[in-house]
Amino acid sequence: MNKPAQVDSSGSFTARFTVGEFAQLLVAAGQLDIRLELVDGYLHRMSPPMGAHSTRQTAVLGTLWTLLRDRVMVEAGIDLGDDTVMVCDIVILHQPMDEQRFLRADEIVVAIEIAETTLDRDLGLKRVAYANAGIPHYWVVDGRQAQVHAFTLQADGGYGDAIRMPFGQSLMIPGTDRTIVIG
């Protein structure tokens, strides 16, 4: 579907994309090593993960993999509808998925973002988008403050106030009888 291109207030050229067009674009972007998200039809370039982010993501993923195996995915593309596909650092799924496609929000128990330099985006834009899509639990692992912001979807469709768990304390993994210690 062709959408009109426009010039934004900074003079940058923008054009809207559908989820299907975005999926095709990701093939080329991967060859160029460019990380992208699609938000309301517009491309957002993601910062490449740096040392602290990668180290913490690997540690959290390793622990979750030990506990839940194939219900855990890393760098997962989630189709949130409305021409929006966001990449989540780690997701815990209701059940394993091995198809080559974007995840749907209803397949996810917990979306986890690792925030070393992206705390504002993770607590703002991503928190709202994940809540609007109906993802029941959302964690932001805040490396700078050494805590996890744990959100639960409320009846009104938004996330309630975050429970803040300091690193080193046990956190219950929703949908399981298991806990994780992050830090």
Stockholm file with secondary structure:
# STOCKHOLM 1.0

chainA/1-183         MNKPAQVDSSGSFTARFTVGEFAQLLVAAGQLDIRLELVDGYLHRMSPPMGAHSTRQTAVLGTLWTLLRDRVMVEAGIDLGDDTVMVCDIVILHQPMDEQRFLRADEIVVAIEIAETTLDRDLGLKRVAYANAGIPHYWVVDGRQAQVHAFTLQADGGYGDAIRMPFGQSLMIPGTDRTIVIG
#=GR chainA/1-183 SS CCCCCEECTTSCEECCCCHHHHHHHHHHHHHHTCCEEEETTEEEECCCCCHHHHHHHHHHHHHHHHHHGGGEEEEEEEEEETTEEEEEEEEEESSCCCSSSCEEGGGEEEEEEEESSCHHHIIIIIHHHHHHHTCSEEEEEETTTTEEEEEEBCTTSSBCCCEEEETTSEEECTTSSCEEECC
#=GC SS_cons         CCCCCEECTTSCEECCCCHHHHHHHHHHHHHHTCCEEEETTEEEECCCCCHHHHHHHHHHHHHHHHHHGGGEEEEEEEEEETTEEEEEEEEEESSCCCSSSCEEGGGEEEEEEEESSCHHHIIIIIHHHHHHHTCSEEEEEETTTTEEEEEEBCTTSSBCCCEEEETTSEEECTTSSCEEECC
//
